[in-house]
Amino acid sequence: MTLGDLVRERAIVVCTGTGGVGKTTTAAALALGAAREGRRAVVVTIDPARRLADTLGIGSLSNVATRIDGDWPGELWALMLDTESTFDALVSTYAADDEQATRIVANRFYRNIAGALSGTQEYMAGEKLYELHESGAFDVVVVDTPPTRRALDFLDASRRLSRFLDHRLYRTLVAPTRGYLRAVNMAAQGFLRTAGKLVGTEVIDDALAFFAAFDGMEEGFRQRSAKVQALLADGVTAYVLVASPRADTVAEASYFADRLRANGITVGALVVNRLHPRFGDASSAQARASARSAGGDLACLYDNLADLSAVAEGEEAHLAGLLPDVDDAPVVRVPLLEREVHDLSALAEVADHLLAH
């Protein structure tokens, strides 16, 4: 199956890799390619930077999908994940009524964790992906993951939330609202008094008020988490590993391939961006030998050719160590382009290279 097949057939395409390898551009180009195939495509960035908006040549993006106009038979949409807004919407979905949702959203402890707690962004990324897929508004959702080693943490985030809801600490925190847990709550008073001295009693009071307000919503969150996990592991989801031909980024790509494999996921395709061109079949050694036998400007030309050939050979040598990590996945090589991608015209050029085969 080619990368073009993935774009034409899969419902979710997740682009992952380290920073600075052209991952955002790749995600946007794949979504554009899907729109050119007549599909309704939305590209989602989890990265809070403005890279996706810049790549699409538009001013800004929000948590609500923005349609990008163009001369293609399908549709192209884009959005940037807003963790807090997504969390608020999820609370409203599973609250028993508007009053419960309002109590939670107004709680100071909740307002702090909604955007700052470690793992919240990754969990909400999975939620947003699931929401877009289930909405039926799009044929394919293309995800641009953050440019860090935590880019794949959203694979485990839903599972971690489920474990937390079953954890003894959580059951202790919600104890004030449950009669059969009052004994546990009494045993926790010493801990809470000590914690209150360290972080302030207002923080503890806010936390307890939040968990009291959250009481009864656990099952909805558990069920949603299970559905997100299932979707991420389903055959409708493809994972595209993006790299550049430098030694350090190839090593990072191997790390991401290992993370996917540990989750029982195979790499759907490998995209290698910014490869230097090769001029014919001559090696750098052959070019330098030709330079020694030539004179004047011709010798200088052969020297330059030798330098370029040496760079290209080094890049291929770096990639040779990565290919076994992606098994039989198609490898798409995108050359170093003459211009930066800051508009749809340049993005279409990238899409042409990605989907040429």
PyMOL commands that set and color helices and strands:
alter all, ss='L'
color gray80, all
select helices_A, chain A and resi 3-9+23-36+51-56+83-94+98-106+108-116+120-135+149-152+154-165+168-173+175-177+179-199+201-214+218-233+247-262+284-293+296-320+323-326+344-354
alter helices_A, ss='H'
color red, helices_A
select strands_A, chain A and resi 12-16+40-45+66-68+75-80+140-144+237-243+269-275+331-335
alter strands_A, ss='S'
color yellow, strands_A
deselect
rebuild
show_as cartoon
